[in-house]
Amino acid sequence: MISVKRVSRLVSVKCLLCSKELRYNNNTSSMLRHYRALHENKETNQGGPGSGEKKDVDESLVNMVIEDSQPFTIVEDKGFRKLVKALNPTYVLPTRQALKAMVEDKYKESKEKAKALVLKASVALDQNAVLSVIRANSRKIVGYFRSSTTAKERLTQVQEQMGQPALKLVQEVDTRWNSTYHMLQRVYDLREPVGAALAGLRTDVAPLSSEQYNIIAECLKVLSPFHDATVELSEEKRVSGSKVIPLLSMLHHTLEEDMGILQTPESKAMAESLKRQLREKLFTLQSMSIMSLATLLDPRFKKIGFFSPNKAAEAEKRLTAECAAVIRNSPSSSSSSSQPHTSEASQPLTQSNKLWHRLDTTVLQTRAQNVTADATVEVQKYLGEPNIARVENPWNIGKDRKSISQLVPTCYCFSLYPCFICAL
């Protein structure tokens, strides 16, 4: 990069990249500063993919493995490696172990996003001024009893005098919405001991009013299904993609039922806000082909799991079309059909013979109609079977119902695979 030229007693150096001359003083500091300022980034971009570009390609690779149900060993396949090298010679494929770790990280990230998708409780609390004040006052009360030894002992004494078990107040954590639910639930459960304890202590912390406790009670009714959903999602090791739409639908249905019994304006406003957010998410998810097919192909949910009957009908049409395409392109699937004409699909047509041209054309048209009919029969047969119980394992049931799983294996497997929907 540098050529050296002596000028009288001074020595100068010349950059071979831009031909600029620099003074040389027995060290390379000036040369390094020049290279880093003008040429380092350019050479990085020209010589290979930068860190940002490699990250984008890695993410695309992970998404392909997830969406197409590809094995991790695909990065070791010779043909795939040649294809990647032809597309980008400078890109270095990750190892099989590294790819597996990347997919696992994607799953953890998507699972957290799935929880955030369903659970908007603390945001709904902050959207209302009254609820925000109640939450802040509850935090203040809990903080006082948890930080003061005297207050903590007094609360325990009061609970013992009232014949209640000695329970501690729970403080919320900003990064976990369900901790807000637990805090409000414990504050409401201990409302009498907390009020009596505060009355006997020298503190400026005021107890909540009876009206505020009524608001907390109704808000807990609204948030209870969301808490149950959080616990269920957290306990499951594999949250299937097919479960997202039914879970959101049931949350929306529960909110609609609760609306009839809510009394306070604050709890009604919170319920309406949560319903609106759920409807927006449901509309988006039910319009996604992979999500709607996953729900339809889960024997626990099928069409019952949809929020919109129209979206369920659209998913049924897509499933029929997918089955027809698989039957049409797979000789093995065609030969397994109950229709006798499919066994003759491999016979050549005498297209060059005018005598039989009309008949052969009619046969092709009939065959196409029969493929669609076969797919329709297969789908209706599957949908006509009774749904299994929600607590049953769909993997075990799928082994006995091979017809539909063989016709649309990718969508069927996705319905039982871990949920990556929020990353799509």
Secondary structure by P-SEA (a helix, b strand, c coil): cbbbbbcccbbbbbccccbbbbbbcccaaaaaaaaaaccaaaaaaaacccaaaaaaaaaaaaaaaaaacccccccccaaaaaaaaaacccbbbbcaaaaaaaaaaaaaaaaaaaaaaccaaaaaaaccaaaaaaaaaaaaaaaaaaacaaaaaaaaaaaaaacccbbbbbbbbcccaaaaaaaaaaaaaaaaaaaaaaaacccccccccaaaaaaaaaaaaaaaaaaaaaaaaaacccccccaaaaaaaaaaaaaaaaccccccaaaaaaaaaaaaaaaaaaaaaaacaaaaaaaaacccccccccccaaaaaaaaaaaaaaaaaaaaacaaaaaacccccccccccccccccccaaaaaaaaaaaaaaaaaaaaaaaaaaaaacccccccccaaaaaaaccccccccaaaaaaaacccccccc
